[in-house]
Amino acid sequence: MTKTFTTTFLVAATLATSLFAQALTGSYVAEGRNADGSSYSGTVEIADTGSAVGMTWNVGSQNYAGQGQLEGRVLTVNWGAAAPVIYVVMPDGSLHGTWDNGRALEKLTRR
């Protein structure tokens, strides 16, 4: 009985995370603060790739891309820097994140 319950729970948790990742799919406005205190803005596209969450940032003339994993309401995205971007999905659907080891901030709001 315990094995069946555990398997059912894991399948349900995986399905819920996948559905939540699909709900994040879309276009966002990015507003952030770099580690030096300067501000930036741009756009972000989020896609559910099935096994991960894909993200593409367009900030000024720069483009960045990364993939991440959603665990509960926390999305951790590796984008080629030494430290990942770590977002918390807020109740209103926005994502509040930190990057550069917590020295920089970013907020994503759905367009």
Residue pairs with C-beta under 8 A, 6 or more apart in sequence:
17 70
17 71
17 72
18 48
18 50
20 70
20 89
21 48
21 53
21 70
22 48
23 93
24 46
24 48
24 53
24 70
24 75
24 89
24 95
25 46
25 47
25 48
26 45
26 46
26 110
26 111
27 43
27 44
27 45
27 110
27 111
28 43
28 44
28 45
28 46
28 95
28 108
28 109
28 110
28 111
29 41
29 42
29 43
29 44
29 108
29 109
29 110
29 111
30 40
30 41
30 42
30 43
30 44
30 57
30 59
30 106
30 107
30 108
31 39
31 40
31 41
31 106
31 107
31 109
32 39
32 40
32 41
32 59
32 104
32 105
32 106
32 107
33 39
33 40
33 104
33 105
33 106
34 40
34 100
34 104
35 100
35 103
35 104
40 59
40 60
41 59
42 57
42 58
42 59
42 60
43 57
43 58
43 111
44 55
44 56
44 57
44 58
44 108
45 55
45 56
46 53
46 54
46 55
46 108
47 53
47 54
47 55
48 54
49 67
52 67
52 68
52 69
53 67
53 68
53 69
53 70
53 75
53 77
54 65
54 66
54 67
55 65
55 66
55 67
55 68
55 77
55 79
56 63
56 64
56 65
57 63
57 64
57 65
57 79
64 79
64 80
65 79
65 80
66 77
66 78
66 79
66 80
66 84
66 85
67 77
67 78
68 75
68 76
68 77
68 78
68 84
68 85
69 75
69 76
70 89
73 88
73 89
74 86
74 87
74 88
74 89
75 86
75 87
75 88
75 89
75 95
75 97
76 84
76 85
76 86
76 87
77 84
77 85
77 86
77 87
78 84
79 85
81 99
81 100
82 101
83 99
83 100
83 101
84 99
85 97
85 98
85 99
85 106
86 97
86 98
86 99
87 95
87 96
87 97
87 106
87 108
88 95
88 96
88 97
89 95
90 96
93 110
94 107
94 108
94 109
94 110
95 107
95 108
96 105
96 106
96 107
97 105
97 106
97 107
97 108
98 104
98 105
98 106
99 105
99 106
